Amino acid sequence: MPAAEVPVSVELVRRLVVEQRPDLVGLAVSELANGWDNLVCRLGDRLLVRLPRRAMAAELVAHEQRWLPELAPRLPLPVPAPVFVGRPGHGYPWSWSIVPYLPGHVAAETPPTSPAAAAVALGGFLAALHTPAPPDAPPHASRGIPLARRAEGVADQLARLDDRARRVAAAGLWQAVLDVPGWPGPPHWLHGDLHPANILVHHGELSAVVDFGDLTAGDPAGDLSVAWMLFDAERRARFRIAYGAADDHTWQRARGWALVLALVFVTFSADNPTMAGIGERTLDAVLS
Protein backbone atom coordinates (compact mmCIF):
# COMPACT_ATOMS: atom_id res chain seq x y z
CA MET A 1 0.00 0.00 0.00
CA PRO A 2 1.42 3.42 -0.91
CA ALA A 3 2.61 5.54 1.99
CA ALA A 4 0.58 8.62 2.92
CA GLU A 5 2.03 11.75 1.32
CA VAL A 6 0.83 13.90 4.22
CA PRO A 7 0.17 12.99 7.87
CA VAL A 8 -3.47 11.96 8.40
CA SER A 9 -4.99 10.89 11.68
CA VAL A 10 -8.13 10.80 13.77
CA GLU A 11 -6.84 13.84 15.62
CA LEU A 12 -6.52 15.78 12.34
CA VAL A 13 -10.12 14.85 11.50
CA ARG A 14 -11.25 16.14 14.90
CA ARG A 15 -9.43 19.45 14.37
CA LEU A 16 -10.89 19.96 10.90
CA VAL A 17 -14.41 19.20 12.15
CA VAL A 18 -14.02 21.59 15.11
CA GLU A 19 -12.84 24.35 12.77
CA GLN A 20 -15.26 23.87 9.86
CA ARG A 21 -18.31 22.05 11.27
CA PRO A 22 -18.60 23.09 14.92
CA ASP A 23 -22.20 21.85 14.94
CA LEU A 24 -20.81 18.29 14.71
CA VAL A 25 -18.19 18.62 17.45
CA GLY A 26 -20.12 16.45 19.91
CA LEU A 27 -20.01 13.39 17.62
CA ALA A 28 -17.47 10.66 18.30
CA VAL A 29 -14.64 10.22 15.77
CA SER A 30 -13.01 6.83 15.18
CA GLU A 31 -10.96 5.29 12.38
CA LEU A 32 -12.88 2.96 10.08
CA ALA A 33 -10.30 2.31 7.35
CA ASN A 34 -6.90 3.62 6.26
CA GLY A 35 -6.61 2.49 2.66
CA TRP A 36 -4.61 3.16 -0.47
CA ASP A 37 -6.24 6.52 -1.10
CA ASN A 38 -8.16 7.74 1.95
CA LEU A 39 -8.35 7.75 5.70
CA VAL A 40 -12.01 7.04 6.47
CA CYS A 41 -13.39 7.84 9.93
CA ARG A 42 -16.78 7.36 11.52
CA LEU A 43 -18.33 10.63 12.65
CA GLY A 44 -21.11 9.70 14.99
CA ASP A 45 -23.58 7.04 13.86
CA ARG A 46 -24.67 8.47 10.52
CA LEU A 47 -21.64 10.13 8.91
CA LEU A 48 -18.16 9.35 7.59
CA VAL A 49 -15.18 11.61 6.94
CA ARG A 50 -13.04 10.84 3.87
CA LEU A 51 -9.59 12.41 4.02
CA PRO A 52 -7.32 11.85 0.98
CA ARG A 53 -3.84 10.66 1.92
CA ARG A 54 -2.25 11.15 -1.52
CA ALA A 55 -2.40 13.92 -4.15
CA MET A 56 -3.82 11.48 -6.70
CA ALA A 57 -6.60 10.56 -4.29
CA ALA A 58 -7.38 14.22 -3.68
CA GLU A 59 -8.16 14.59 -7.40
CA LEU A 60 -10.48 11.57 -7.23
CA VAL A 61 -12.33 12.91 -4.18
CA ALA A 62 -12.85 16.16 -6.08
CA HIS A 63 -14.66 14.20 -8.80
CA GLU A 64 -17.02 12.70 -6.21
CA GLN A 65 -17.62 16.13 -4.68
CA ARG A 66 -18.44 17.66 -8.05
CA TRP A 67 -20.60 14.98 -9.63
CA LEU A 68 -22.17 12.63 -7.09
CA PRO A 69 -24.68 15.20 -5.80
CA GLU A 70 -25.99 15.47 -9.37
CA LEU A 71 -26.01 11.72 -10.11
CA ALA A 72 -27.29 10.39 -6.78
CA PRO A 73 -30.96 11.48 -7.07
CA ARG A 74 -31.56 9.34 -10.17
CA LEU A 75 -29.78 6.19 -8.96
CA PRO A 76 -31.83 3.35 -7.43
CA LEU A 77 -29.19 2.45 -4.82
CA PRO A 78 -27.59 4.82 -2.31
CA VAL A 79 -24.17 6.28 -3.14
CA PRO A 80 -21.85 8.36 -0.90
CA ALA A 81 -22.71 11.82 -2.23
CA PRO A 82 -20.96 14.38 0.02
CA VAL A 83 -23.11 16.32 2.47
CA PHE A 84 -20.23 18.68 3.25
CA VAL A 85 -17.04 19.59 1.39
CA GLY A 86 -14.22 20.58 3.71
CA ARG A 87 -11.38 23.01 3.05
CA PRO A 88 -7.64 22.57 3.64
CA GLY A 89 -6.56 23.41 7.17
CA HIS A 90 -4.17 22.66 10.05
CA GLY A 91 -1.40 21.96 7.55
CA TYR A 92 -3.57 19.54 5.57
CA PRO A 93 -3.47 20.66 1.89
CA TRP A 94 -6.55 19.18 0.23
CA SER A 95 -10.32 19.24 0.12
CA TRP A 96 -12.06 16.51 2.14
CA SER A 97 -15.61 15.21 2.51
CA ILE A 98 -18.28 14.32 4.99
CA VAL A 99 -20.55 11.67 3.48
CA PRO A 100 -23.45 9.56 4.78
CA TYR A 101 -22.57 6.34 6.55
CA LEU A 102 -24.02 3.58 4.38
CA PRO A 103 -24.51 0.39 6.43
CA GLY A 104 -23.44 -2.96 5.11
CA HIS A 105 -20.50 -5.23 4.38
CA VAL A 106 -18.65 -5.48 1.09
CA ALA A 107 -20.10 -8.07 -1.28
CA ALA A 108 -16.64 -9.61 -1.72
CA GLU A 109 -16.83 -10.89 1.86
CA THR A 110 -20.60 -11.01 2.49
CA PRO A 111 -22.35 -12.13 -0.70
CA PRO A 112 -26.05 -11.28 -1.15
CA THR A 113 -28.52 -13.86 0.11
CA SER A 114 -30.29 -13.96 -3.27
CA PRO A 115 -27.82 -13.62 -6.16
CA ALA A 116 -30.74 -13.47 -8.59
CA ALA A 117 -32.26 -10.45 -6.84
CA ALA A 118 -28.83 -8.86 -6.59
CA ALA A 119 -28.27 -9.34 -10.32
CA VAL A 120 -31.53 -7.54 -11.09
CA ALA A 121 -30.74 -4.72 -8.63
CA LEU A 122 -27.22 -4.15 -9.93
CA GLY A 123 -28.29 -4.33 -13.57
CA GLY A 124 -30.95 -1.72 -12.87
CA PHE A 125 -28.47 0.49 -11.05
CA LEU A 126 -26.07 0.50 -13.99
CA ALA A 127 -28.89 1.11 -16.45
CA ALA A 128 -29.72 4.28 -14.49
CA LEU A 129 -26.07 5.36 -14.26
CA HIS A 130 -25.01 4.66 -17.85
CA THR A 131 -26.40 7.70 -19.59
CA PRO A 132 -24.57 10.12 -21.90
CA ALA A 133 -22.11 12.20 -19.91
CA PRO A 134 -21.39 15.91 -20.39
CA PRO A 135 -18.17 17.05 -22.11
CA ASP A 136 -16.59 18.04 -18.79
CA ALA A 137 -16.99 14.59 -17.20
CA PRO A 138 -13.71 13.51 -15.57
CA PRO A 139 -11.27 11.87 -18.01
CA HIS A 140 -9.53 8.64 -17.08
CA ALA A 141 -6.37 7.15 -18.57
CA SER A 142 -7.27 3.49 -18.04
CA ARG A 143 -11.07 3.14 -17.70
CA GLY A 144 -13.78 3.64 -20.31
CA ILE A 145 -11.16 3.37 -23.05
CA PRO A 146 -10.79 0.92 -25.96
CA LEU A 147 -9.58 -2.47 -24.75
CA ALA A 148 -6.59 -2.35 -27.08
CA ARG A 149 -5.10 0.42 -24.97
CA ARG A 150 -4.73 -2.08 -22.12
CA ALA A 151 -2.68 -4.48 -24.28
CA GLU A 152 0.74 -3.73 -22.80
CA GLY A 153 -0.41 -4.32 -19.24
CA VAL A 154 -2.31 -7.47 -20.19
CA ALA A 155 0.80 -8.93 -21.89
CA ASP A 156 2.87 -8.30 -18.77
CA GLN A 157 0.24 -9.78 -16.46
CA LEU A 158 -0.31 -12.85 -18.64
CA ALA A 159 3.38 -13.58 -18.42
CA ARG A 160 3.10 -13.66 -14.63
CA LEU A 161 0.41 -16.35 -14.51
CA ASP A 162 2.00 -19.51 -13.13
CA ASP A 163 -0.62 -21.91 -14.49
CA ARG A 164 0.21 -22.54 -18.15
CA ALA A 165 -3.28 -23.77 -19.05
CA ARG A 166 -4.82 -20.61 -17.60
CA ARG A 167 -2.24 -18.46 -19.35
CA VAL A 168 -2.96 -20.02 -22.74
CA ALA A 169 -6.73 -19.79 -22.28
CA ALA A 170 -6.55 -16.18 -21.11
CA ALA A 171 -4.30 -15.21 -24.03
CA GLY A 172 -6.77 -16.79 -26.47
CA LEU A 173 -9.71 -14.93 -24.95
CA TRP A 174 -7.77 -11.67 -25.00
CA GLN A 175 -7.01 -12.00 -28.71
CA ALA A 176 -10.68 -12.75 -29.39
CA VAL A 177 -12.02 -9.70 -27.56
CA LEU A 178 -9.54 -7.43 -29.31
CA ASP A 179 -11.41 -8.18 -32.55
CA VAL A 180 -14.78 -7.08 -31.12
CA PRO A 181 -15.98 -3.69 -32.47
CA GLY A 182 -15.59 -0.83 -30.01
CA TRP A 183 -18.24 1.31 -28.35
CA PRO A 184 -20.02 3.27 -31.10
CA GLY A 185 -22.02 5.66 -28.94
CA PRO A 186 -21.27 8.84 -26.98
CA PRO A 187 -19.31 8.51 -23.72
CA HIS A 188 -21.57 7.27 -20.92
CA TRP A 189 -21.18 7.86 -17.21
CA LEU A 190 -19.18 5.05 -15.56
CA HIS A 191 -18.48 4.15 -11.96
CA GLY A 192 -14.99 3.27 -13.19
CA ASP A 193 -14.00 0.87 -10.39
CA LEU A 194 -17.01 -1.38 -9.94
CA HIS A 195 -16.09 -4.62 -8.19
CA PRO A 196 -17.46 -6.59 -5.21
CA ALA A 197 -15.37 -4.63 -2.70
CA ASN A 198 -17.17 -1.43 -3.75
CA ILE A 199 -20.67 -2.90 -3.42
CA LEU A 200 -22.35 -3.14 -0.01
CA VAL A 201 -24.72 -5.83 1.23
CA HIS A 202 -27.02 -5.19 4.20
CA HIS A 203 -29.50 -7.75 5.56
CA GLY A 204 -28.68 -9.97 2.59
CA GLU A 205 -29.54 -7.41 -0.12
CA LEU A 206 -27.47 -5.00 -2.20
CA SER A 207 -27.64 -1.79 -0.20
CA ALA A 208 -25.20 0.72 -1.77
CA VAL A 209 -22.46 1.31 -4.32
CA VAL A 210 -19.44 3.18 -2.98
CA ASP A 211 -16.03 4.59 -3.95
CA PHE A 212 -16.70 6.69 -7.05
CA GLY A 213 -13.18 8.13 -7.18
CA ASP A 214 -12.63 6.69 -10.66
CA LEU A 215 -15.88 8.16 -11.96
CA THR A 216 -15.45 8.85 -15.66
CA ALA A 217 -17.15 8.57 -19.05
CA GLY A 218 -16.65 6.16 -21.93
CA ASP A 219 -17.51 2.61 -22.94
CA PRO A 220 -19.96 1.16 -20.38
CA ALA A 221 -18.53 -2.34 -20.90
CA GLY A 222 -15.94 -1.71 -18.19
CA ASP A 223 -18.60 -1.44 -15.48
CA LEU A 224 -20.52 -4.42 -16.87
CA SER A 225 -17.48 -6.60 -16.16
CA VAL A 226 -18.76 -6.79 -12.57
CA ALA A 227 -21.18 -9.48 -13.80
CA TRP A 228 -18.28 -11.96 -14.00
CA MET A 229 -16.94 -10.85 -10.62
CA LEU A 230 -20.16 -11.39 -8.70
CA PHE A 231 -22.46 -13.82 -10.53
CA ASP A 232 -22.57 -17.24 -12.15
CA ALA A 233 -23.76 -17.69 -15.74
CA GLU A 234 -27.45 -17.89 -14.85
CA ARG A 235 -27.36 -14.71 -12.75
CA ARG A 236 -25.23 -12.94 -15.36
CA ALA A 237 -28.08 -13.51 -17.78
CA ARG A 238 -30.54 -11.94 -15.30
CA PHE A 239 -28.15 -9.02 -14.82
CA ARG A 240 -27.95 -8.48 -18.59
CA ILE A 241 -31.73 -8.53 -18.95
CA ALA A 242 -32.15 -6.05 -16.07
CA TYR A 243 -29.54 -3.77 -17.64
CA GLY A 244 -31.36 -3.99 -20.96
CA ALA A 245 -28.88 -2.19 -23.21
CA ALA A 246 -25.95 -4.57 -23.71
CA ASP A 247 -25.78 -5.82 -27.29
CA ASP A 248 -23.55 -8.79 -28.09
CA HIS A 249 -20.50 -6.65 -28.83
CA THR A 250 -20.85 -4.73 -25.58
CA TRP A 251 -21.27 -7.98 -23.65
CA GLN A 252 -18.14 -9.45 -25.28
CA ARG A 253 -16.15 -6.32 -24.40
CA ALA A 254 -17.47 -6.58 -20.85
CA ARG A 255 -16.04 -10.09 -20.65
CA GLY A 256 -12.78 -8.69 -21.97
CA TRP A 257 -12.76 -6.04 -19.25
CA ALA A 258 -13.46 -8.74 -16.67
CA LEU A 259 -10.33 -10.52 -17.91
CA VAL A 260 -8.29 -7.30 -17.79
CA LEU A 261 -9.31 -6.54 -14.22
CA ALA A 262 -8.96 -10.14 -13.05
CA LEU A 263 -5.36 -10.14 -14.24
CA VAL A 264 -4.69 -6.86 -12.44
CA PHE A 265 -6.19 -8.14 -9.18
CA VAL A 266 -4.36 -11.48 -9.38
CA THR A 267 -1.03 -9.85 -10.20
CA PHE A 268 -1.00 -6.92 -7.80
CA SER A 269 -2.92 -8.02 -4.70
CA ALA A 270 -0.36 -10.04 -2.76
CA ASP A 271 -0.98 -7.80 0.26
CA ASN A 272 -4.78 -7.75 -0.15
CA PRO A 273 -6.47 -11.17 0.15
CA THR A 274 -9.90 -9.71 -0.62
CA MET A 275 -8.85 -8.30 -4.00
CA ALA A 276 -6.75 -11.37 -4.78
CA GLY A 277 -9.83 -13.52 -4.16
CA ILE A 278 -11.92 -11.36 -6.48
CA GLY A 279 -9.25 -11.75 -9.14
CA GLU A 280 -9.07 -15.54 -8.86
CA ARG A 281 -12.85 -15.98 -8.95
CA THR A 282 -13.23 -13.60 -11.88
CA LEU A 283 -10.49 -15.25 -13.88
CA ASP A 284 -12.15 -18.63 -13.36
CA ALA A 285 -15.51 -17.16 -14.45
CA VAL A 286 -14.26 -15.54 -17.67
CA LEU A 287 -12.34 -18.66 -18.69
CA SER A 288 -15.13 -21.14 -17.94
N, C-alpha and C positions, 0 to 999 in steps of 0.2 A: 504494500500500500504506500502511495507517495506520502512523503513527509509534509506536514502543514507548512505553508510558506509564511504564515504569521501565527503568533500564539493565539489559540482559541481555548476557552475554558468556560465552565459553568459560571465562574465569578465574572468573566467578561460579559456574559449574557445578562447576569443580574445588573451590572452597571449600565448596560445599554438600555435595559427595560426601565430602570429607575430614571434615567435621563430623558428618555423619549416617550415612554408610556407609563407615567407615574400612577395612572388609574389601575395598573395591573401589578403594582409593587407587592401587594399582599399575597400573590399566588406563588406557590412553591416552584422552584426551578431544580430540575434534575436531568442528568445526561441520559439520553435514550440511545443514541448511536453516534459514533465518531468514525465516519466512513472515508472513502476515497476523496470525496468532494466537500462534504459538509459535516459540521458538528450539529447534531439535532438534539434539542433539549425539550423535555416536557415543561409546559408553563401552565400550572394548574391542571385541571382535569380535561379541559376542552381545547387547549391550544398547544402548538409546537413552535419553537424558534429554530429556524434554519440559518446557520452562520457559515458561509463559504470559508474553506480553509486553504483554497488555492485560487490564483488569479483566473485560471480557466473556469473554475467552478463559479466564480463571481459573475462571469459572463452568462453562464447557463441560468443562474438564479434570476438574472435580469430578464431573460426570455420568459420565465414563468411569471414574473411580476408584471410584465407588459401584456402578455396574451391570455393567461389563464382566466382572469376575471371576465374577458370577453367570451371565451369558449365554454366555460363551466355551465352557464345557464341552459345550454342546449344539449348537454351530455346527460345520458340516462344513469350514469354512475357518478358518485362524488369524486372530485379531484381536489388537490390541495391548492386552490386559488388563494393567494395571500389576502389576509384581512388587514394587514398593516405592512408597509414597506419602511424599514428602518434606514437611518443615515449612518455614515461612518462616524466613529467617535471613540474616545479613550484609546487612541492609537490604532484602532482597527480601521482599515482603509476602504472597506467595501460596503455596498448596500446589503441588507439582510432582511429576512421576512419573518412575520408571524403568520402562521397558517392554522386552519382547523386541525385538531387531532381526529384522525379517521381511524376508528377501532378496527381491529382485525389482525390476522397473521398473514405473512406472505404465502402465496399459493405454492411456492416451491417447497415449503415445509409443511403446510397444512392445506392439502388439496380440498377442493369443494366436495361436499357430500354427494351432489348430483352433477357429474360431469356434463350430462346432457343439458341441464338447465344452465350451467355455467357457459357452455358453448353458445347457447342462444343469447345469453346476456352479453357476452363479450363480442359476439358478432354484431349485435345491435349497437353496442357502444362504438365500435369502430365505424359502423355505417353512419352514425351521427357525427363522428369526428372528421371522417374523410370527405371533406367538402373543399372546393377550390379555395386556395389561400390567397391573400393579398400579395402584391409585389414586395412589400417590406417584411414578409415572414422571415424568420431567422434562417440564414443559409447554414448548411452543414456539409463538411468535407467528405463524410463517409456514410451518411444515411440519406435515403431518398434518391440516390444516384443510380445510374446504370450499373448493373452487376459487373460488367467488364472492368469497371474502375476499381473493383476489389481483387482483381486477378493476381497482383503481385503478393498480397497478403495471403490469399488462399494457397498459392503455390508454396510459400514458406511453411504454412501451417500443415498442409498435406504431408510435406516432407518430415514433419515431426511426429506423425502418427506411427506408433510402434506396430500396430496390427496391419500386416501387409494386405490382408483381404479387405479390411475396412478402407485402407488407403486407395486400393485399386477401385473399389466401388465408388468411393467419394469422388475420385478423379473423373470417373466416367459420368457421374451425375453432373459434376461441374461443367464438363464440356458440353453436355446436353443442354443445360439451362442457358449457357452462353449463346446458343442459337435461337433462343426464344425472342420474338420481337419485344422491344422495349415499351414502356408506358407511353401511349399516344396522346394522353389528355393533358390538361393544365396541371401544374403542381397542386397537390392536395395536402391539407394539413396532416401531419404525422406526429404520433407520440415520439417516435425516434428511438426509443429504448425499451420496447414493450417485451417483457419476459416475465416468467412467473415470480420473480423476486420484486417486481414492481406492480403486482396485482394483489390486493388484499382479500382475504376470506374471513367472514364474520358469521358465526352461527351456521356454518356450512355453506353459505352462499357468497358469491362475489359481492364485495361491499364497496370497493374503491379501486381506482387506478392512480398510482402515485409516480413521483419522480419524472417530471416533464422537462428536465434540464436540456435534453436533446431535441426538444420540440423544433420541428422544421417542416418544410414542404417538399413534395416530390412524388415519387412513385409509391403508392400505398402498399405495394407488395411487401415492403420491409416490415411493416406492422403486422401484416397477415401471417408472417412467419411464426407468430406466437401459436398458431394452431398446431404446429408440430411439436412445440415445446410443452404444451399443456394437455393435448387430447389424443386419443387413439383415432383410428381411421373413421369409425362410425361417428364419433363426436366431431371430428373435423368436417364431415359432411354436413352435420347440423349447423356448425359454425358458419360454413360457407353459405348455406341457405339463409341463415339469419342476417348475414352481411348483405347478400343480395346483389352485389355489383362486381363480383370477381369472375371475369371470363376465364377461359382456359389458359390463355397466355399469362394473365395476372396470377392465376393460381400456380402455374409452373414457376414463375419468377419468385413467388412467395416461398415455394419449396427450396429454390436456390438460395434465398436469403436465410432460410432456416439452416441450410448447410453452412453458409458463411459464418453465421453467428455461433453455431455449434462448434465449429473449428476454433473460433476465437476463445470461447469459454473453456474448451478442453485444453487449449494450449497455454492460456495465461491465467488459470485459476488455481494454481498449486496451493496458494495461501487462502483459498476461499472454497471450502467444500460445497457450499450451496450452489455457487455458480458452476463449479466443476460437475456437479450432479446434473444440473440443467443441460450442460453441454453433452454429457454422455447419453442422457435420455433422448435428447433431440437428434443427435447423430444416429442413434439406433432407429428413430422414427423415420427420418428422411431416407435412410438406406433400406428400410424394410419394404 
